[in-house]
């Protein structure tokens, strides 16, 4: 996926070029996405770089990103944007919708992120975990070796219990090799303003099993 960066600040432009390439984008004039600090209407989808939200945000702006964020959060933001562009109605869009509901109606919401060393392990876990989820829960691939579980109406303690059940189930499976995966758990909290805050909390909570 291609991106064009239009920034007057040369130092910031070079920094973002490095970050977006680490997130899997290619720098190219014929871009699918434009990264800019100008609130102008572009024909292409845009990421606006700004330290505060402008009064009016054009419809084609996918996200407003603060350049003062640390590099790992900027990279995660662009990774999520890349995933959204590829799968606009996927699990991340669903999580964003549920996040808005949780904040609006003060409902609990938790998410579990799973990262595997290879695609086959992720596929096997995806098939195995279906039977321990409720009908209101949703699991899907973020990437070929990454899964996200969205748990509406579930506090973090409930997500932790589900993860323990998942661990026990995985231990009972017949593996041809020793399997490791990383996981993170987070819930919607009062201080969170956008779903990006939930993603950041997931990132900080990552552990290896």
Secondary structure, DSSP 8 states (H G I E B T S, - for coil): -EEEEE-S-HHHHHHHHHHHHHTT-EE-SS-SEEEES-----SSEEEEE-SS--SS--TTEEEEE-TTS-HHHHHHHHHHHHHHHH-TTSHHHHHHHHHHHHHHHT--EEEEEEEESSHHHHHHHHHHHGGGS-TT-EEEEEETTEEEEEEET--HHHHHHHHHHHHHHHHHS--SS---EEEEEEE--TT--SHHHHHHHHHHT-EE-
